[in-house]
Amino acid sequence: MEENKKSFSGSIGFVLAAAGSAVGLGNLWRFPYLAAKNGGGLFLVTYFVLVLTFGFTLLVSEVAIGRKTKNSPLRAYGSIHPKWKWIGPFAVIVPFMIMPYYCVIGGWVLKYALVYLTGGGMNATSDGYFTGFITAPVQPIILLAVFVFFTSFVIYKGIDKGIERISRILMPVLLLVVTGIAVFALTMSHSDGNVTRTGLEGLKIYLIPDVSGLTAGRFMGVLLDAMGQLFYSISVAMGIMVTYGAYLGDKENLIKSARHIELFDTAVAFLAGVMIIVPLFVVMGRDAMDASGPSLLFISMPEVFSRMGIAGMILGAAFFIMVFFAALTSSISIMEAVVASFIEKFGISRKKATIIEGIIAMIIGTIVCLGYNVLYFEVTLPNGAVGQILDILDYISNYILMPVVAIGTCILVGWIVKPKAIIDEATKNGEWFGRKGMYIVMVRFIAPLLLLILFLQSLGIIRL
């Protein structure tokens, strides 16, 4: 494809861009909640094992497919095997569906960052503040437009001058801010009457495995939660890693780059847990750690900051700037997967493809915003959750299409073209593939089985 002739300047640019994609809102509002829900250290250990096995397998497979074919996800799978080209359109529909509502949430993050930067953080804790904001008719759409513009501008600038340049700036800053807030959280203490809670106590709750009442069924639930989180966290099954793989130079060490992405994503996810779980515990107690999703970021965390005085306002500003960076780097990668496919499918320029996708994202995003006021309705999804337009898009893309793409990829690699095709691509410069045996077993047997169970759970066919 025309634009794939441009590539990352080296493995560092690729790793930072791919890590930027992986480090998104899922790390920040889902990982801490699942860790708290699933016995702290028990979830962490399970997640870390899956990173080194399940995550590594899917990550290497997709990056190798991208680099081997030098195609967007739309055509990459068909280039590997013509009869499996159906995976390509599915892989592109996923980011196409995610992009609009992700930018809506990005607008919410921008709102809170601006509120704290302008000294209005205390207002964010008033009753109904978040609900009042998202149900407003105009402001969420304006902030959506600003977020879409930021994302589109980076994509418009291209691979090296856009994606790589912004990733080289934002990712080190993001890591620094996350680390700083996490370290500060450990120094915190708070008294409620005769009870004093400290940051180190919160860290113990986070790190020490809680195996009380552990059964095979409960462990299976922890495993599926950890796998689901990892699945969405590392940006597989949505065309992104195939797209970025196409921009990775043939002489770069693919295996080493995958290891670095694993490390970066896991480090940020772990630090996000410290940064969020510890302050929640210290300031509000054990029960506050049950929050997840938007309520965790936009209701629980502002409440924590409000109880910390002036330090909380400064910390809140740093926190929401960091969340904004995480959301932006992820939305950039989501949009790039779609734009690359538009360029290849229609033979248009990057600039035109970016403008078209930006307009589409804006239109659908506006409908998502209106889903909280004039278009409001509720629907019960097959997995039991009750949601609106945003939740429907999220459910179809994340819980239906992504497992289908991932299962298809595993079957294609494991049984049709065989793992050797990926291994040969990953080691074509003589690199050492240290987890080769594990990779083969994982891609052929274990990953498809786990993904199938996750898929059936998402459909509500099995419940754990």
C-alpha positions as CSV (number, residue, x, y, z in Angstrom):
1,M,0.0,0.0,0.0
2,E,1.2,3.5,-0.9
3,E,1.5,4.8,2.7
4,N,3.2,1.7,4.0
5,K,6.3,2.6,2.1
6,K,6.9,4.9,5.0
7,S,7.9,3.1,8.2
8,F,9.0,3.6,11.8
9,S,12.6,4.9,12.0
10,G,13.6,1.9,14.1
11,S,12.4,-0.5,16.8
12,I,12.2,2.2,19.5
13,G,9.6,4.2,17.5
14,F,7.7,1.0,16.8
15,V,7.7,-0.1,20.4
16,L,6.7,3.3,21.8
17,A,3.8,3.6,19.2
18,A,2.6,0.0,19.9
19,A,2.9,0.5,23.6
20,G,1.0,3.7,23.3
21,S,-1.7,1.8,21.6
22,A,-1.7,-0.9,24.3
23,V,-1.6,1.6,27.2
24,G,-5.1,3.0,27.1
25,L,-8.3,3.4,29.2
26,G,-8.5,-0.4,29.7
27,N,-5.3,-0.3,31.8
28,L,-6.6,2.6,33.9
29,W,-10.2,1.8,34.6
30,R,-10.5,-1.9,34.2
31,F,-7.2,-3.4,35.4
32,P,-7.4,-2.0,38.9
33,Y,-11.0,-3.0,39.4
34,L,-10.4,-6.6,38.2
35,A,-7.3,-6.8,40.5
36,A,-9.4,-5.7,43.5
37,K,-12.3,-8.0,42.5
38,N,-10.1,-11.1,41.9
39,G,-8.0,-11.4,45.0
40,G,-5.2,-8.8,44.3
41,G,-2.0,-10.8,43.9
42,L,-3.9,-13.8,42.5
43,F,-5.1,-11.8,39.6
44,L,-1.7,-10.2,39.1
45,V,0.1,-13.5,39.0
46,T,-2.5,-15.0,36.6
47,Y,-2.3,-11.8,34.4
48,F,1.6,-11.9,34.3
49,V,1.6,-15.5,33.3
50,L,-0.9,-14.8,30.5
51,V,1.2,-11.9,29.3
52,L,4.2,-14.2,28.7
53,T,2.1,-16.9,27.0
54,F,-1.3,-15.9,25.6
55,G,-0.4,-12.2,25.0
56,F,3.0,-12.9,23.5
57,T,1.5,-15.4,21.1
58,L,-1.2,-13.1,19.7
59,L,1.1,-10.1,19.6
60,V,3.9,-11.9,17.7
61,S,1.4,-13.4,15.3
62,E,-0.2,-10.1,14.3
63,V,3.0,-8.1,14.1
64,A,4.6,-10.9,12.0
65,I,1.6,-11.0,9.7
66,G,1.8,-7.3,9.2
67,R,5.5,-7.2,8.5
68,K,5.4,-10.3,6.2
69,T,2.6,-9.0,4.0
70,K,3.4,-5.2,4.2
71,N,-0.4,-4.8,4.0
72,S,-3.1,-3.1,6.0
73,P,-5.3,-5.6,8.0
74,L,-7.9,-5.5,5.3
75,R,-5.6,-7.4,2.9
76,A,-2.9,-8.9,5.1
77,Y,-4.9,-12.0,6.1
78,G,-5.8,-12.7,2.4
79,S,-2.1,-12.4,1.5
80,I,-1.3,-15.1,4.0
81,H,-4.0,-17.4,2.7
82,P,-6.8,-16.4,0.2
83,K,-9.5,-18.4,1.8
84,W,-9.0,-16.7,5.1
85,K,-9.2,-13.1,3.8
86,W,-12.6,-12.8,5.6
87,I,-10.6,-12.1,8.8
88,G,-9.4,-8.8,7.3
89,P,-12.7,-7.0,7.0
90,F,-13.7,-8.2,10.5
91,A,-10.3,-6.8,11.9
92,V,-11.0,-3.4,10.3
93,I,-14.7,-3.2,11.4
94,V,-13.4,-3.4,15.1
95,P,-11.4,-0.2,15.1
96,F,-14.0,1.4,12.9
97,M,-16.6,0.8,15.6
98,I,-14.4,1.6,18.5
99,M,-13.0,4.9,17.2
100,P,-16.2,7.0,17.6
101,Y,-17.0,6.1,21.2
102,Y,-13.4,6.0,22.3
103,C,-13.2,9.7,21.1
104,V,-16.4,10.4,23.1
105,I,-14.7,9.1,26.2
106,G,-11.5,11.0,25.2
107,G,-13.7,14.1,25.3
108,W,-14.8,13.3,28.8
109,V,-11.2,12.9,29.9
110,L,-10.4,16.3,28.3
111,K,-13.2,17.9,30.2
112,Y,-11.9,16.7,33.6
113,A,-8.3,17.6,32.7
114,L,-9.4,21.1,31.9
115,V,-11.5,21.3,35.1
116,Y,-8.6,20.4,37.3
117,L,-6.1,22.6,35.3
118,T,-8.3,25.6,35.8
119,G,-8.7,25.0,39.6
120,G,-12.3,23.7,39.5
121,G,-11.6,20.2,40.7
122,M,-13.8,20.5,43.7
123,N,-16.8,21.0,41.4
124,A,-16.2,17.6,39.9
125,T,-17.2,15.9,43.2
126,S,-20.6,17.5,43.5
127,D,-23.6,15.1,43.2
128,G,-24.6,14.4,39.7
129,Y,-21.7,16.3,38.1
130,F,-20.6,13.5,35.8
131,T,-24.1,12.6,34.8
132,G,-25.0,16.2,34.3
133,F,-22.0,16.6,32.0
134,I,-22.5,13.5,29.8
135,T,-26.3,14.2,29.4
136,A,-25.7,17.8,28.4
137,P,-26.7,18.5,24.7
138,V,-23.7,20.4,23.5
139,Q,-20.5,20.3,25.5
140,P,-19.7,16.6,25.1
141,I,-20.0,17.0,21.3
142,I,-17.7,20.0,21.3
143,L,-15.1,18.1,23.4
144,L,-15.6,15.0,21.1
145,A,-14.7,17.3,18.1
146,V,-11.6,18.6,19.9
147,F,-10.4,15.0,20.6
148,V,-11.1,13.8,17.1
149,F,-9.1,16.8,15.8
150,F,-6.1,16.0,18.0
151,T,-6.2,12.3,16.8
152,S,-6.7,13.2,13.2
153,F,-3.9,15.8,13.2
154,V,-1.4,13.2,14.3
155,I,-2.6,10.6,11.7
156,Y,-2.6,13.4,9.0
157,K,1.1,14.0,9.6
158,G,2.0,10.4,8.8
159,I,4.0,7.6,10.3
160,D,7.3,9.2,11.2
161,K,6.3,12.9,11.6
162,G,3.0,12.0,13.3
163,I,2.6,8.7,15.1
164,E,6.2,8.1,16.0
165,R,7.0,11.7,16.9
166,I,4.1,12.0,19.3
167,S,4.7,8.6,20.8
168,R,8.3,9.5,21.5
169,I,7.1,12.5,23.5
170,L,4.0,11.2,25.2
171,M,5.0,7.7,26.3
172,P,8.0,8.7,28.4
173,V,5.9,11.5,30.0
174,L,3.0,9.2,30.6
175,L,5.3,6.6,32.3
176,L,6.9,9.3,34.4
177,V,3.6,10.7,35.6
178,V,2.1,7.2,36.4
179,T,5.2,6.3,38.3
180,G,5.2,9.6,40.2
181,I,1.5,9.3,41.3
182,A,2.0,5.6,42.2
183,V,5.0,6.5,44.5
184,F,3.1,9.4,46.0
185,A,0.1,7.0,46.7
186,L,2.4,4.8,48.8
187,T,3.2,7.6,51.1
188,M,-0.4,8.5,51.8
189,S,-2.3,7.9,55.1
190,H,-5.8,8.8,56.2
191,S,-7.7,8.6,59.5
192,D,-11.4,7.9,59.9
193,G,-12.0,8.2,63.6
194,N,-9.9,5.6,65.3
195,V,-8.9,3.9,62.1
196,T,-5.8,5.0,60.1
197,R,-5.2,3.5,56.6
198,T,-1.8,3.8,54.9
199,G,-0.6,3.4,51.4
200,L,1.5,0.4,52.3
201,E,-1.6,-1.3,53.6
202,G,-3.3,-0.6,50.3
203,L,-0.3,-2.1,48.5
204,K,-0.6,-5.3,50.5
205,I,-4.2,-5.7,49.5
206,Y,-3.1,-5.2,45.9
207,L,-0.1,-7.5,45.9
208,I,-0.8,-10.3,48.4
209,P,-2.9,-13.1,46.8
210,D,-6.3,-13.7,48.5
211,V,-7.0,-17.4,48.0
212,S,-9.6,-17.7,50.7
213,G,-12.5,-19.7,49.4
214,L,-10.7,-20.4,46.1
215,T,-12.4,-23.1,44.1
216,A,-11.8,-24.4,40.5
217,G,-14.8,-22.3,39.3
218,R,-13.6,-19.1,41.0
219,F,-10.1,-19.6,39.6
220,M,-11.5,-20.1,36.1
221,G,-13.4,-16.8,36.6
222,V,-10.1,-15.1,37.6
223,L,-8.4,-16.6,34.5
224,L,-11.0,-15.4,32.1
225,D,-11.1,-11.9,33.7
226,A,-7.3,-11.7,33.3
227,M,-7.4,-13.0,29.8
228,G,-10.2,-10.7,28.8
229,Q,-8.3,-7.7,30.2
230,L,-5.0,-8.7,28.5
231,F,-6.9,-9.4,25.2
232,Y,-8.2,-5.8,25.1
233,S,-5.1,-4.3,26.7
234,I,-2.4,-5.3,24.2
235,S,-4.5,-4.1,21.2
236,V,-4.7,-7.5,19.4
237,A,-7.6,-8.6,17.2
238,M,-8.4,-5.1,16.1
239,G,-6.0,-4.6,13.1
240,I,-3.6,-2.3,15.0
241,M,-0.7,-4.6,15.5
242,V,-1.0,-5.9,11.9
243,T,-0.9,-2.2,10.8
244,Y,2.1,-1.3,12.9
245,G,3.8,-4.5,11.9
246,A,3.6,-3.4,8.3
247,Y,5.6,-0.3,9.2
248,L,8.3,-2.3,11.1
249,G,11.5,-2.6,9.2
250,D,12.6,-6.1,8.0
251,K,15.9,-5.8,9.8
252,E,14.4,-5.0,13.2
253,N,14.2,-7.7,15.9
254,L,10.5,-8.5,16.0
255,I,10.7,-10.8,19.1
256,K,12.7,-8.3,21.1
257,S,10.2,-5.6,20.1
258,A,7.3,-7.8,21.3
259,R,9.0,-8.3,24.6
260,H,9.4,-4.6,25.1
261,I,5.7,-4.0,24.3
262,E,4.8,-6.7,26.9
263,L,7.0,-5.1,29.5
264,F,5.8,-1.5,28.9
265,D,2.1,-2.5,28.9
266,T,2.4,-4.7,32.0
267,A,4.4,-2.0,33.9
268,V,1.8,0.7,33.2
269,A,-1.0,-1.7,34.1
270,F,0.7,-2.6,37.4
271,L,1.5,1.0,38.2
272,A,-2.1,2.0,37.3
273,G,-3.3,-0.4,40.0
274,V,-1.0,1.1,42.6
275,M,-2.0,4.6,41.4
276,I,-5.7,3.9,41.7
277,I,-6.3,1.1,44.2
278,V,-4.0,2.5,46.9
279,P,-5.5,6.0,47.1
280,L,-9.0,4.6,46.9
281,F,-8.3,2.3,49.9
282,V,-6.5,4.9,51.9
283,V,-9.0,7.7,51.5
284,M,-12.3,5.8,51.2
285,G,-11.8,2.3,52.5
286,R,-12.1,-1.2,51.1
287,D,-15.6,-0.8,49.7
288,A,-14.6,2.0,47.3
289,M,-12.4,-0.4,45.4
290,D,-15.5,-2.0,43.8
291,A,-15.8,0.9,41.3
292,S,-14.9,0.3,37.6
293,G,-15.2,1.9,34.2
294,P,-16.3,5.5,33.9
295,S,-17.5,5.7,37.5
296,L,-14.0,4.8,38.7
297,L,-12.3,7.6,36.7
298,F,-14.9,10.3,36.8
299,I,-16.6,9.8,40.2
300,S,-14.4,7.8,42.6
301,M,-11.0,9.3,41.8
302,P,-12.3,13.0,41.9
303,E,-13.7,12.1,45.4
304,V,-10.3,10.9,46.4
305,F,-8.6,14.0,45.2
306,S,-11.2,16.3,46.9
307,R,-10.3,14.7,50.3
308,M,-6.6,15.5,49.9
309,G,-6.9,19.3,49.9
310,I,-4.6,21.4,47.6
311,A,-2.4,18.4,47.0
312,G,-5.4,16.6,45.6
313,M,-6.1,19.3,43.1
314,I,-2.5,19.2,41.8
315,L,-2.6,15.4,41.8
316,G,-5.9,15.4,40.0
317,A,-4.6,17.7,37.3
318,A,-1.5,15.4,36.8
319,F,-3.8,12.3,36.8
320,F,-6.2,13.5,34.2
321,I,-3.4,14.8,31.9
322,M,-1.9,11.4,32.1
323,V,-5.3,9.7,31.3
324,F,-5.7,12.1,28.4
325,F,-2.2,11.1,27.0
326,A,-3.1,7.4,27.4
327,A,-6.5,7.9,25.6
328,L,-4.8,9.9,22.8
329,T,-2.1,7.4,22.0
330,S,-4.6,4.6,21.9
331,S,-7.1,6.6,19.7
332,I,-4.2,7.4,17.3
333,S,-3.5,3.7,16.8
334,I,-7.2,2.9,16.4
335,M,-7.6,5.5,13.7
336,E,-4.4,4.5,11.9
337,A,-5.7,0.9,11.4
338,V,-8.8,2.3,9.7
339,V,-7.0,5.0,7.7
340,A,-4.4,2.5,6.4
341,S,-7.2,0.2,5.2
342,F,-9.0,3.1,3.5
343,I,-5.7,4.1,1.7
344,E,-5.2,0.5,0.5
345,K,-8.9,-0.2,-0.4
346,F,-9.7,3.0,-2.3
347,G,-6.3,4.2,-3.4
348,I,-6.7,7.6,-1.8
349,S,-4.1,9.8,-0.1
350,R,-3.4,9.6,3.7
351,K,-4.8,13.2,4.0
352,K,-8.1,12.3,2.3
353,A,-8.5,9.1,4.2
354,T,-7.8,10.8,7.5
355,I,-10.4,13.5,6.8
356,I,-13.0,10.9,5.7
357,E,-12.5,8.8,8.8
358,G,-12.4,11.9,11.1
359,I,-15.8,13.0,9.7
360,I,-17.3,9.5,10.1
361,A,-16.0,9.3,13.7
362,M,-17.5,12.7,14.4
363,I,-20.9,11.7,13.0
364,I,-21.1,8.4,14.9
365,G,-19.6,9.9,18.0
366,T,-22.3,12.6,18.0
367,I,-24.9,9.9,17.9
368,V,-23.2,8.2,20.9
369,C,-23.2,11.6,22.8
370,L,-26.9,12.0,22.0
371,G,-27.5,8.5,23.4
372,Y,-27.3,10.0,26.8
373,N,-30.0,12.5,26.2
374,V,-32.4,12.8,23.2
375,L,-31.6,9.2,21.9
376,Y,-31.5,7.6,25.4
377,F,-32.7,4.1,25.8
378,E,-31.6,1.0,27.7
379,V,-31.0,-2.5,26.4
380,T,-29.9,-5.7,28.2
381,L,-27.0,-7.3,26.4
382,P,-26.4,-11.1,26.2
383,N,-23.7,-10.9,28.9
384,G,-26.2,-9.5,31.3
385,A,-25.0,-5.8,31.2
386,V,-27.5,-3.0,30.7
387,G,-26.3,-0.3,28.3
388,Q,-26.9,2.5,25.8
389,I,-25.5,3.2,22.3
390,L,-21.9,3.4,23.5
391,D,-22.2,0.1,25.4
392,I,-23.8,-1.6,22.3
393,L,-20.9,-0.6,20.1
394,D,-18.4,-1.7,22.8
395,Y,-20.1,-5.0,23.2
396,I,-20.2,-5.9,19.5
397,S,-16.6,-4.8,18.8
398,N,-14.9,-6.0,22.0
399,Y,-16.9,-9.0,23.0
400,I,-18.1,-10.4,19.6
401,L,-15.8,-9.4,16.7
402,M,-12.5,-9.3,18.5
403,P,-12.7,-12.9,19.8
404,V,-13.8,-14.0,16.3
405,V,-10.8,-12.3,14.7
406,A,-8.4,-13.8,17.4
407,I,-9.8,-17.3,17.0
408,G,-9.6,-17.0,13.2
409,T,-6.0,-15.8,13.5
410,C,-5.0,-18.7,15.7
411,I,-6.6,-21.3,13.4
412,L,-5.0,-19.6,10.3
413,V,-1.5,-19.6,12.0
414,G,-1.8,-22.8,14.0
415,W,-3.4,-25.1,11.4
416,I,-3.6,-23.6,7.9
417,V,-0.2,-21.9,7.2
418,K,1.4,-23.5,10.3
419,P,3.3,-21.7,13.1
420,K,6.5,-22.1,11.0
421,A,5.4,-19.2,8.7
422,I,5.3,-16.8,11.7
423,I,8.4,-18.2,13.3
424,D,10.4,-17.8,10.0
425,E,9.2,-14.2,9.7
426,A,10.1,-13.4,13.3
427,T,13.6,-15.0,13.0
428,K,14.5,-14.1,9.4
429,N,17.6,-12.2,10.5
430,G,18.8,-15.1,12.7
431,E,17.1,-13.8,15.9
432,W,16.6,-16.3,18.8
433,F,12.9,-17.2,19.4
434,G,13.1,-18.2,23.1
435,R,9.5,-19.2,23.6
436,K,9.1,-21.1,20.3
437,G,7.8,-24.4,21.8
438,M,5.4,-22.5,24.0
439,Y,4.3,-20.4,21.0
440,I,3.4,-23.4,18.9
441,V,1.4,-25.1,21.7
442,M,-0.3,-21.8,22.5
443,V,-1.4,-20.8,19.0
444,R,-2.6,-24.3,18.1
445,F,-4.4,-25.5,21.2
446,I,-4.5,-23.3,24.3
447,A,-5.2,-19.8,22.9
448,P,-8.1,-20.9,20.6
449,L,-9.7,-22.9,23.5
450,L,-9.4,-20.0,26.0
451,L,-10.8,-17.6,23.4
452,L,-13.7,-19.8,22.6
453,I,-14.6,-20.0,26.3
454,L,-14.3,-16.2,26.5
455,F,-16.5,-15.8,23.5
456,L,-19.2,-18.1,24.8
457,Q,-19.1,-16.3,28.1
458,S,-19.6,-13.0,26.2
459,L,-22.6,-14.4,24.5
460,G,-24.1,-15.5,27.8
461,I,-24.0,-19.1,26.8
462,I,-21.8,-20.0,29.7
463,R,-21.7,-18.2,33.0
464,L,-18.9,-18.5,35.6
